[in-house]
Structures are given as structure tokens and as C-alpha cells.
Amino acid sequence: MYARIGDRLIVEGDPARAGVIIGVPHQDGSPPYIVKWLANGHIAMVSPGEFARIVPAGRSPDRTARLLPA
């Protein structure tokens, strides 16, 4: 899994666990990531598990369109 600042992290099955990646400490884009959760604004360092996925900035797949602002 690789990400850049501005990408979204979605943890499947839990709409409260959708966030924007605001920090990527490793130059190669590998985890962990610093994420701001959209539900409550909490900021945390996250190592995504197998049920998480990255949505590149600027994309809004149908499955996440209702959860995330455009």
C-alpha cells in the first residue's frame, strides 16, 4: 500500500473511519500515515490493515461518494 498527502484512507465497513492523509513520513509512500478522520477531525498515525484502501486525491469511486466530500 502506498499513498500521498491528500489521498483518502477508507476502512471498509465503517463509515466513521474515512480520513484524509495529511502526512506520509516515508519518502516511498509506505505506511504508517498521518490521517485526519473526517467524522470527528481526530488526527492519528495509522498503519492500515487488510480491510483498508487508499483512494487517490481527486477520485471518488461510487462506493465512497456518499462518505467523502468531493
N, CA, C and O of each residue as an XYZ file, in Angstrom:
280
protein
N       0.845     -1.167      0.000
C       0.000      0.000      0.000
C       0.893      1.235      0.000
O       1.845      1.337      0.774
N       0.562      2.165     -0.885
C       1.326      3.409     -0.991
C       0.358      4.573     -1.106
O      -0.708      4.437     -1.706
N       0.719      5.712     -0.537
C      -0.165      6.876     -0.553
C       0.641      8.164     -0.609
O       1.852      8.186     -0.387
N      -0.092      9.247     -0.920
C       0.482     10.593     -0.914
C      -0.432     11.501     -0.104
O      -1.594     11.176      0.138
N       0.097     12.624      0.303
C      -0.709     13.599      1.024
C      -1.895     13.996      0.145
O      -1.738     14.260     -1.047
N      -3.084     14.035      0.752
C      -4.304     14.372      0.026
C      -5.127     13.157     -0.363
O      -6.322     13.280     -0.630
N      -4.503     11.985     -0.399
C      -5.253     10.766     -0.677
C      -6.184     10.496      0.492
O      -6.013     11.051      1.577
N      -7.159      9.649      0.266
C      -8.094      9.281      1.320
C      -7.851      7.836      1.750
O      -7.544      6.970      0.931
N      -7.992      7.601      3.029
C      -7.894      6.257      3.586
C      -9.297      5.843      3.985
O      -9.963      6.546      4.745
N      -9.748      4.708      3.480
C     -11.072      4.190      3.781
C     -10.902      2.832      4.448
O     -10.250      1.938      3.907
N     -11.493      2.689      5.622
C     -11.515      1.391      6.291
C     -12.901      0.823      6.026
O     -13.897      1.326      6.548
N     -12.961     -0.233      5.208
C     -14.232     -0.792      4.747
C     -15.125     -1.216      5.902
O     -14.659     -1.726      6.921
N     -16.420     -0.992      5.716
C     -17.403     -1.421      6.680
C     -17.648     -0.457      7.822
O     -18.501     -0.725      8.668
N     -16.935      0.650      7.876
C     -17.109      1.594      8.975
C     -17.034      3.019      8.434
O     -15.940      3.570      8.307
N     -18.187      3.628      8.111
C     -18.186      4.977      7.538
C     -17.502      6.021      8.414
O     -17.033      7.040      7.907
N     -17.440      5.782      9.707
C     -16.769      6.729     10.601
C     -15.259      6.679     10.443
O     -14.553      7.543     10.962
N     -14.760      5.682      9.736
C     -13.317      5.541      9.576
C     -12.899      5.849      8.143
O     -12.308      5.016      7.456
N     -13.214      7.043      7.719
C     -12.758      7.573      6.437
C     -11.982      8.834      6.770
O     -12.453      9.684      7.526
N     -10.792      8.946      6.201
C      -9.975     10.102      6.530
C      -9.107     10.568      5.384
O      -8.950      9.877      4.378
N      -8.546     11.749      5.553
C      -7.631     12.332      4.576
C      -6.210     12.159      5.108
O      -5.933     12.435      6.275
N      -5.326     11.704      4.243
C      -3.931     11.545      4.626
C      -3.273     12.920      4.598
O      -3.208     13.576      3.558
N      -2.787     13.340      5.760
C      -2.167     14.667      5.861
C      -0.659     14.574      6.063
O       0.030     15.593      6.098
N      -0.147     13.354      6.197
C       1.291     13.181      6.358
C       1.724     11.793      5.945
O       1.065     10.801      6.258
N       2.843     11.732      5.236
C       3.432     10.461      4.807
C       4.905     10.526      5.191
O       5.717     11.072      4.444
N       5.258      9.967      6.363
C       6.623     10.094      6.863
C       7.696      9.439      5.981
O       8.848      9.875      5.992
N       7.333      8.405      5.223
C       8.322      7.705      4.401
C       8.288      8.218      2.966
O       7.214      8.363      2.383
N       9.438      8.489      2.405
C       9.514      9.027      1.036
C       8.911      8.100     -0.006
O       8.440      8.565     -1.043
N       8.916      6.785      0.253
C       8.376      5.849     -0.741
C       6.861      5.708     -0.662
O       6.278      4.952     -1.440
N       6.199      6.428      0.273
C       4.749      6.396      0.372
C       4.188      5.219      1.143
O       2.979      4.990      1.140
N       5.059      4.470      1.801
C       4.595      3.313      2.569
C       4.079      3.750      3.945
O       4.444      4.821      4.430
N       3.233      2.926      4.576
C       2.701      3.255      5.898
C       3.797      3.272      6.953
O       4.891      2.750      6.736
N       3.497      3.871      8.087
C       2.224      4.431      8.531
C       1.973      5.814      7.947
O       2.873      6.467      7.419
N       0.707      6.240      8.061
C       0.290      7.543      7.556
C      -0.287      8.381      8.690
O      -0.789      7.845      9.678
N      -0.211      9.675      8.542
C      -0.880     10.572      9.477
C      -2.208     10.931      8.826
O      -2.251     11.501      7.735
N      -3.294     10.586      9.519
C      -4.640     10.684      8.958
C      -5.506     11.598      9.813
O      -5.478     11.534     11.042
N      -6.277     12.451      9.139
C      -7.296     13.251      9.820
C      -8.638     12.618      9.496
O      -9.085     12.637      8.349
N      -9.280     12.056     10.522
C     -10.560     11.374     10.333
C     -11.654     12.401     10.068
O     -11.764     13.405     10.772
N     -12.461     12.135      9.046
C     -13.491     13.082      8.630
C     -14.644     13.167      9.626
O     -15.266     14.221      9.750
N     -14.937     12.095     10.328
C     -16.082     12.064     11.233
C     -15.921     13.009     12.414
O     -16.893     13.615     12.864
N     -14.681     13.139     12.923
C     -14.511     13.925     14.142
C     -13.283     14.842     14.138
O     -13.051     15.563     15.108
N     -12.508     14.822     13.073
C     -11.334     15.686     12.974
C     -10.126     15.198     13.747
O      -9.096     15.872     13.770
N     -10.232     14.030     14.386
C      -9.114     13.477     15.144
C      -7.961     13.162     14.199
O      -8.176     12.682     13.086
N      -6.752     13.431     14.641
C      -5.554     13.148     13.845
C      -4.798     12.019     14.517
O      -4.569     12.049     15.726
N      -4.409     11.019     13.730
C      -3.719      9.857     14.283
C      -2.741      9.285     13.269
O      -2.901      9.464     12.062
N      -1.726      8.593     13.777
C      -0.819      7.849     12.915
C      -1.429      6.457     12.745
O      -1.755      5.788     13.726
N      -1.578      6.032     11.491
C      -2.304      4.808     11.188
C      -1.457      3.892     10.304
O      -0.847      4.327      9.327
N      -1.439      2.619     10.674
C      -0.864      1.573      9.823
C      -2.042      0.758      9.308
O      -2.546     -0.109     10.021
N      -2.492      1.020      8.077
C      -3.699      0.371      7.565
C      -3.566     -1.144      7.507
O      -2.500     -1.683      7.207
N      -4.675     -1.816      7.801
C      -4.736     -3.270      7.735
C      -5.296     -3.742      6.408
O      -5.418     -2.972      5.455
N      -5.634     -5.014      6.364
C      -6.079     -5.632      5.117
C      -7.437     -5.148      4.626
O      -7.755     -5.325      3.450
N      -8.250     -4.540      5.497
C      -9.569     -4.071      5.091
C      -9.585     -2.584      4.759
O     -10.654     -1.989      4.624
N      -8.431     -1.994      4.631
C      -8.334     -0.573      4.297
C      -7.899     -0.421      2.842
O      -7.269     -1.304      2.260
N      -8.257      0.726      2.280
C      -7.801      1.024      0.917
C      -7.530      2.508      0.792
O      -8.045      3.323      1.557
N      -6.716      2.838     -0.184
C      -6.348      4.213     -0.481
C      -7.136      4.661     -1.708
O      -7.190      3.950     -2.712
N      -7.746      5.840     -1.623
C      -8.416      6.454     -2.767
C      -7.574      7.665     -3.136
O      -7.482      8.612     -2.355
N      -6.953      7.650     -4.321
C      -6.106      8.783     -4.721
C      -6.872     10.108     -4.713
O      -8.065     10.145     -5.014
N      -6.189     11.171     -4.373
C      -6.791     12.515     -4.363
C      -7.422     12.805     -5.720
O      -6.855     12.482     -6.764
N      -8.587     13.410     -5.691
C      -9.267     13.765     -6.932
C     -10.171     12.680     -7.468
O     -10.906     12.924     -8.425
N     -10.146     11.482     -6.889
C     -11.014     10.400     -7.340
C     -12.076     10.155     -6.288
O     -11.816     10.292     -5.093
N     -13.253      9.801     -6.718
C     -14.335      9.490     -5.796
C     -15.119      8.298     -6.338
O     -16.148      8.479     -6.988
N     -14.648      7.094     -6.081
C     -15.371      5.916     -6.561
C     -16.784      5.879     -5.990
O     -17.030      6.419     -4.911
N     -17.706      5.253     -6.697
C     -19.102      5.194     -6.291
C     -19.264      4.716     -4.856
O     -20.130      5.212     -4.135
N     -18.451      3.767     -4.435
C     -18.588      3.200     -3.092
C     -18.279      4.199     -1.997
O     -18.737      4.016     -0.869
N     -17.523      5.249     -2.279
C     -17.173      6.210     -1.239
C     -17.774      7.585     -1.478
O     -17.575      8.492     -0.670
N     -18.503      7.756     -2.568
C     -19.023      9.071     -2.913
C     -19.915      9.646     -1.815
O     -19.900     10.855     -1.587
N     -20.687      8.806     -1.132
C     -21.584      9.294     -0.101
C     -20.842      9.610      1.188
O     -21.344     10.374      2.013
N     -19.671      9.044      1.379
C     -18.936      9.217      2.623
C     -18.016     10.421      2.612
O     -17.758     11.019      3.656
N     -17.521     10.779      1.442
C     -16.467     11.771      1.363
C     -16.866     12.976      0.539
O     -17.554     12.841     -0.473
N     -16.439     14.153      0.964
C     -16.707     15.331      0.139
C     -15.889     15.276     -1.143
O     -14.801     14.700     -1.168
N     -16.405     15.866     -2.191
C     -15.705     15.842     -3.491
C     -14.468     16.694     -3.488
O     -13.773     16.778     -4.500
